Amino acid sequence: MGGSGSFPERRAGRGPSTARVRVPATSANLGPAFDSAGLALTCHDVVEFAVRHSGLEVALTGEGAHTLPTDESHLVVRAFRAGCDALGWTPPGLAVVARNGIPQGRGMGSSAAAVVAGLVGAWALCPEVQGVDRDAVLRLATELEGHPDNVAPCLLGGATLSWMTDGGARAEQLEVSPDLVPVVLVPDGTLSTHVARGLLPDAVPHADASFNAGRAALLVHALTAAPGLLFEATEDRLHQQQRAAAMPDSAQLLDRLRTAGHAAVVSGAGPSLLVLTRRSAGRDGLHEVRDLTPPGWFLRVLDVDPCGADVQVGTPGVSSR
């Protein structure tokens, strides 16, 4: 179903009647930091919400537009409704226009982006609150998504570390080195996160857990201050090889890239790959990544999105961030 454009101003109660939310793609795990680290990328979905007098209207364009539902089952709508329930608010009607730039089912955080967009939209439009409570959104988004590693960078931007407490999910943003250049390699095929996670063993050897703990700690230093250490910092023994059978082409390309010395990892649950390159290394490294990438893969040179979810309410250009 096609659709574009902005919504007319229609006041509902004391709150704004329109909100525009832009959310970035994300790459989770970054090698060793399984379920705890993520990176926001400059590839976005843009979702516009409008409070209406009644009913629901959903219009989609871009990635997955012809495969996604346009009713209450759409993930953005479900997240919006969950946010409204948490806030104790029910809009009389709702219109949603989504322009999807994030590939679906490729390990780039499309579901996390939908969840964050819906929740931020609910907070932005609710007449009973002022601004978006990002701590509350993070906790609820994690409940809906199942883990915080994608929703945290989508919400906060940059690189994030996330963890669970008795009170729910928490996260901190890292200031990424300006030398870092993320390159995403996207295949034609998709992979279910549920299927990928189902291949992980219930227990791992102590030596492998210790190895990953050390590499995850090194990863923080490499991302922020010493990108020259990214190759060693992205080594993993906990999840990538264990899920290789579900994405053999990705596993083969990952091995080829790492053998050539590139800091390549599976992006989230896959099947996309993320290569963390460096500006200071010049163009030779990127050219080699291109040469090593087989036909059927789409290479995207991106940047780190430092902002995360961005919301504008009411009149375009007026931000509530």
SEMI-724877 format. One line per 8 residues: number of its first residue (from 1); their letters; for each residue y, z, x of C-alpha. Coordinates in nm, 2 decimals, padded with zeros to 4 digits. Layout:
BEGIN
NUM	a	Y Z X | ...
This chain:
BEGIN
1	mggsgsfp	00.00 00.00 00.00 | 00.33 -00.10 00.15 | 00.67 00.08 00.13 | 00.97 00.16 00.33 | 01.33 00.28 00.31 | 01.49 00.62 00.24 | 01.50 00.82 -00.08 | 01.80 00.88 -00.31
9	erragrgp	01.96 01.22 -00.32 | 01.83 01.43 -00.61 | 01.89 01.80 -00.60 | 01.62 02.04 -00.70 | 01.73 02.40 -00.73 | 01.94 02.51 -00.43 | 01.75 02.32 -00.16 | 01.78 01.97 -00.02
17	starvrvp	01.60 01.70 -00.21 | 01.50 01.48 00.09 | 01.36 01.54 00.44 | 01.26 01.30 00.72 | 01.00 01.43 00.97 | 00.91 01.26 01.29 | 00.59 01.39 01.46 | 00.45 01.28 01.80
25	atsanlgp	00.10 01.17 01.90 | -00.08 01.42 02.12 | -00.36 01.44 02.38 | -00.56 01.76 02.38 | -00.78 01.93 02.65 | -00.63 01.73 02.94 | -00.96 01.77 03.12 | -01.06 02.13 03.19
33	afdsagla	-00.84 02.32 02.94 | -01.07 02.27 02.64 | -00.92 02.36 02.30 | -00.62 02.52 02.48 | -00.39 02.26 02.63 | -00.21 01.96 02.49 | 00.06 01.70 02.56 | 00.30 01.54 02.32
41	ltchdvve	00.35 01.17 02.36 | 00.62 00.92 02.27 | 00.42 00.75 01.99 | 00.52 00.87 01.64 | 00.46 00.89 01.27 | 00.77 00.92 01.05 | 00.73 01.07 00.71 | 01.00 01.09 00.44
49	favrhsgl	00.97 01.34 00.16 | 01.17 01.35 -00.17 | 01.16 01.60 -00.45 | 01.12 01.41 -00.78 | 01.14 01.52 -01.14 | 00.76 01.47 -01.18 | 00.45 01.30 -01.04 | 00.34 01.19 -00.70
57	evaltgeg	00.41 00.87 -00.52 | 00.27 00.79 -00.17 | 00.36 00.47 00.02 | 00.21 00.39 00.36 | 00.28 00.14 00.64 | 00.16 00.10 00.99 | -00.16 00.24 01.15 | -00.44 00.30 00.89
65	ahtlptde	-00.21 00.21 00.60 | -00.48 00.01 00.42 | -00.76 00.27 00.48 | -00.59 00.60 00.39 | -00.56 00.74 00.03 | -00.24 00.73 -00.16 | -00.31 01.03 -00.39 | -00.34 01.41 -00.36
73	shlvvraf	-00.62 01.37 -00.10 | -00.39 01.22 00.16 | -00.37 01.47 00.45 | 00.01 01.48 00.46 | 00.02 01.57 00.09 | -00.26 01.83 00.12 | -00.07 02.00 00.41 | 00.26 01.98 00.21
81	ragcdalg	00.09 02.15 -00.08 | -00.06 02.42 00.15 | 00.29 02.48 00.29 | 00.43 02.51 -00.07 | 00.16 02.76 -00.16 | 00.24 02.97 00.15 | 00.60 02.97 00.05 | 00.54 03.04 -00.32
89	wtppglav	00.72 02.72 -00.42 | 00.61 02.43 -00.64 | 00.83 02.11 -00.65 | 00.83 01.94 -00.99 | 00.74 01.60 -00.83 | 00.71 01.45 -00.49 | 00.74 01.11 -00.32 | 00.62 01.04 00.03
97	varngipq	00.68 00.74 00.25 | 00.48 00.74 00.58 | 00.53 00.50 00.86 | 00.23 00.55 01.09 | 00.26 00.47 01.46 | -00.03 00.69 01.58 | -00.37 00.52 01.59 | -00.62 00.68 01.36
105	grgmgssa	-00.95 00.83 01.48 | -00.88 00.76 01.85 | -00.82 01.11 01.99 | -00.44 01.09 01.98 | -00.39 01.37 01.72 | -00.34 01.16 01.41 | -00.47 01.44 01.18 | -00.27 01.71 01.36
113	aavvaglv	00.04 01.49 01.31 | -00.03 01.46 00.94 | -00.08 01.83 00.90 | 00.24 01.92 01.10 | 00.44 01.66 00.91 | 00.33 01.79 00.57 | 00.40 02.16 00.66 | 00.73 02.09 00.82
121	gawalcpe	00.83 01.89 00.51 | 00.74 02.18 00.28 | 00.95 02.42 00.49 | 01.24 02.18 00.51 | 01.26 02.12 00.14 | 01.18 02.47 00.00 | 01.50 02.62 -00.15 | 01.39 02.97 -00.07
129	vqgvdrda	01.39 02.94 00.31 | 01.64 02.85 00.57 | 01.50 02.61 00.84 | 01.15 02.57 00.96 | 00.96 02.88 01.08 | 00.76 02.72 01.36 | 00.55 03.03 01.43 | 00.43 03.03 01.06
137	vlrlatel	00.38 02.65 01.07 | 00.17 02.68 01.39 | -00.05 02.95 01.23 | -00.10 02.76 00.91 | -00.15 02.42 01.08 | -00.42 02.57 01.30 | -00.60 02.71 00.99 | -00.59 02.36 00.84
145	eghpdnva	-00.68 02.17 01.16 | -00.93 02.42 01.29 | -00.78 02.46 01.64 | -00.43 02.47 01.79 | -00.46 02.23 02.09 | -00.32 01.93 01.91 | -00.09 02.09 01.65 | 00.09 02.30 01.92
153	pcllggat	00.23 02.01 02.12 | 00.29 01.81 01.80 | 00.51 02.09 01.67 | 00.67 02.21 01.99 | 00.67 01.91 02.22 | 00.61 01.88 02.59 | 00.29 02.03 02.73 | 00.16 02.34 02.55
161	lswmtdgg	-00.08 02.62 02.61 | -00.23 02.76 02.29 | -00.46 03.05 02.21 | -00.59 03.25 01.92 | -00.51 03.62 01.84 | -00.60 03.85 01.56 | -00.27 03.74 01.39 | -00.35 03.37 01.43
169	araeqlev	-00.25 03.09 01.67 | 00.01 03.12 01.93 | 00.15 02.87 02.18 | 00.40 02.83 02.47 | 00.57 02.51 02.58 | 00.56 02.41 02.95 | 00.84 02.21 03.11 | 00.66 01.90 03.24
177	spdlvpvv	00.74 01.75 03.58 | 00.96 01.44 03.54 | 00.73 01.26 03.78 | 00.45 01.26 03.52 | 00.38 00.93 03.33 | 00.11 00.94 03.07 | -00.09 00.62 03.01 | -00.32 00.59 02.71
185	lvpdgtls	-00.61 00.35 02.70 | -00.71 00.29 02.34 | -01.04 00.11 02.24 | -01.11 -00.08 01.93 | -01.36 00.17 01.80 | -01.31 00.52 01.65 | -01.49 00.85 01.68 | -01.51 01.14 01.44
193	thvargll	-01.39 01.47 01.60 | -01.66 01.64 01.40 | -01.93 01.42 01.55 | -01.79 01.47 01.90 | -01.78 01.85 01.87 | -02.13 01.86 01.74 | -02.26 01.73 02.07 | -02.13 02.04 02.26
201	pdavphad	-02.39 02.30 02.37 | -02.37 02.66 02.23 | -02.38 02.80 02.58 | -02.26 02.68 02.93 | -02.36 02.80 03.28 | -02.14 03.07 03.43 | -02.07 02.85 03.73 | -01.93 02.57 03.50
209	asfnagra	-01.71 02.82 03.30 | -01.57 02.95 03.63 | -01.51 02.60 03.76 | -01.31 02.51 03.45 | -01.12 02.83 03.45 | -00.99 02.76 03.80 | -00.91 02.39 03.72 | -00.73 02.49 03.40
217	allvhalt	-00.51 02.73 03.59 | -00.44 02.46 03.85 | -00.36 02.22 03.57 | -00.06 02.43 03.47 | 00.08 02.41 03.83 | 00.01 02.04 03.85 | 00.18 01.95 03.52 | 00.49 02.15 03.59
225	aapgllfe	00.55 02.15 03.96 | 00.29 01.97 04.17 | 00.17 01.65 04.00 | 00.01 01.54 04.33 | -00.27 01.78 04.24 | -00.34 01.63 03.90 | -00.66 01.45 04.01 | -00.83 01.78 04.11
233	atedrlhq	-00.66 01.97 03.82 | -00.82 01.74 03.56 | -01.18 01.79 03.67 | -01.40 01.91 03.39 | -01.76 02.04 03.35 | -01.76 02.17 02.99 | -01.72 01.89 02.74 | -01.65 01.53 02.86
241	qqraaamp	-02.00 01.45 03.01 | -02.16 01.64 02.72 | -02.00 01.40 02.47 | -02.05 01.08 02.67 | -02.34 00.96 02.45 | -02.11 00.93 02.15 | -01.87 00.70 02.35 | -02.05 00.53 02.63
249	dsaqlldr	-01.78 00.27 02.69 | -01.52 00.55 02.73 | -01.75 00.74 02.96 | -01.81 00.44 03.18 | -01.44 00.36 03.21 | -01.36 00.73 03.28 | -01.60 00.73 03.56 | -01.46 00.40 03.70
257	lrtaghaa	-01.10 00.54 03.69 | -01.19 00.87 03.85 | -01.40 00.70 04.12 | -01.08 00.50 04.20 | -00.89 00.83 04.23 | -00.70 00.83 03.90 | -00.64 01.15 03.70 | -00.81 01.02 03.40
265	vvsgagps	-00.95 01.23 03.11 | -01.09 01.19 02.76 | -00.80 01.22 02.52 | -00.89 01.49 02.27 | -01.23 01.42 02.13 | -01.20 01.05 02.23 | -01.27 00.77 02.24 | -00.92 00.70 02.40
273	llvltrrs	-00.86 00.80 02.75 | -00.55 00.95 02.91 | -00.45 00.87 03.27 | -00.18 01.10 03.42 | 00.01 00.87 03.66 | 00.32 00.95 03.87 | 00.65 00.77 03.89 | 00.67 00.85 04.26
281	agrdglhe	00.35 00.66 04.32 | 00.52 00.33 04.23 | 00.36 00.04 04.04 | 00.05 00.01 04.24 | -00.14 00.28 04.06 | -00.05 00.15 03.72 | -00.15 -00.20 03.82 | -00.49 -00.07 03.94
289	vrdltppg	-00.54 00.11 03.60 | -00.47 -00.22 03.43 | -00.71 -00.40 03.65 | -00.98 -00.15 03.59 | -00.94 -00.15 03.21 | -01.18 -00.40 03.05 | -01.11 -00.64 02.76 | -01.10 -00.47 02.42
297	wflrvldv	-00.89 -00.18 02.53 | -00.51 -00.15 02.46 | -00.31 00.01 02.74 | 00.01 00.20 02.64 | 00.25 00.34 02.90 | 00.43 00.63 02.73 | 00.65 00.93 02.82 | 00.61 01.30 02.74
305	dpcgadvq	00.79 01.38 02.41 | 00.99 01.69 02.49 | 01.09 01.77 02.13 | 00.79 01.78 01.91 | 00.84 01.77 01.53 | 01.19 01.67 01.44 | 01.32 01.71 01.09 | 01.64 01.59 00.92
313	vgtpgvss	01.73 01.71 00.57 | 01.96 01.58 00.31 | 02.20 01.33 00.47 | 02.04 01.13 00.75 | 02.17 01.24 01.09 | 02.19 01.61 01.00 | 01.91 01.80 01.18 | 01.78 02.14 01.10
321	r	01.60 02.19 01.43
